[in-house]
């Protein structure tokens, strides 16, 4: 229990502060550039470790699952950063609660993890809580909300990363948490580079078409460290819990995202967003406690 609580706590803190840093940096650097550079720094350290520990005994199935998961992860992370570039952290953070719903659906088909009625009730609470988050927006809690660029990209990101989580769990089953993390980094770097080249973006440039090594290296070391903590702790939780339950626990970061959005970016309607986030967390708790 202590191990689970520690890993979940690390994941929640690192994810929220990672989103904060991604939003801050996206003011000067494009989202797909941020995505690639973060993966690239991690790959410099992870690639040698993979060759030393796993290259000769990794199964082809694990590589295949990691390869496919890398596609979803690289695109999903790029979409997430792009959404943060345009939207509010206190709005986009709680949207992540829908990831547990997506993961439950895909978990049924890929991992044979079936929700019961109380878990379905928890999902309804998540949807109800999101009304508090969006009711004060210009569009309100209506279909017009999906016309917003930040919301569309955030929803796309959560769908892709929820699917990615299922693939990560599959790789962990076929290998272990560290091997899954190393493959996640390597394939994430590969596909984020392909995205970068497809978009015809230069690696060493920002929104103003210039580059400062001294300024950027510190920022990306921080980003890479937060990603390392977040993904390793995620994998360790996946070793113990089903994907849907683990993602439900991670929704506790919604409250922290609302707080950080209010304190750092001066985002409005703090109390209402906080109430909505708490309701969504309660829905996640229902899913956790009511698992068969």
C-alpha positions, 0 to 999 in steps of 0.5 A: 500500500505504501508503495502504491501511495508513493508512486501515485503521489509522485505521478500526480505531482510530476504530471501537474508540474510538467503540464505547468512547465509545458504551458510556460515554455510553449509561449516561445517554442512550438508544441511539437518542438517541445515534444521532440526535445523532451524525448530526445534528451531522455533517449540520450540516457535511455538508449544505452541502458536498453542495449545493455540490459534488454537488447538481447532478451527482449521479445518481438511482441514487446517491441511491436506493442511498444512501437504501436504505443509510441505512435499514440504517445508521441502524437498524444503528447504533442496534442497535449502541449499544443492544447496547453499553448492555447488553453487554461491549465485549470480547464484542460487539466480536469478534462483528463478525467475522461481518460479513465472512460476511454481506457475502460472501453479499450481495456475491455477489448485489449485487457479483459478489464470490465467495469461494473455498475458502480464504476459506470456511476463513477463515470457519470459523476466525472461527466457531471463534474465537468459541467462546473468546469465549463459552465463559465466558459463562453460556450458553456457546457454545450457542443459549441465547446468542441469548436475551441481549438484547445478543447479539441486538442486536449480531448484528442490527446486524452484519447490517444494517451488513454490508448497508449496506456493500454499498450504500455501495460501490455509491454509491462506484462511482456517485460517489466516496468523499466523496459517498458519505460525505455521503449516508451522513450525510444519510440516516442523520440522516433515518432516525435521526430517524424512529426517534427519533420512532417510539420517542416519545423526546425529542431533548433528554433522557437516561435521567433526563429532563433535558438538559445542553448543556455536558455533552453537546455535548463528548461528541457532538463527540467521537463525531461526530469519531470517526464522521467518521474511521471512515466516511471511512476506510472509504469510502476503503478501499472505493474500493480493495478489495472489501467482503468483503476490506475488512471482513476487515481491519477485524476487527483492531479485535477485539483492541483492543476486547478490550483496551479492555473489559479496561482501561476497563470491567474486563471479565473473561477477558481472555486467553481473549477475546484468544486467540479474537479472534486466531483470528478475525483469522487467519480474516480474514487467510485471507480477505484472502490467499486471495482469487482 
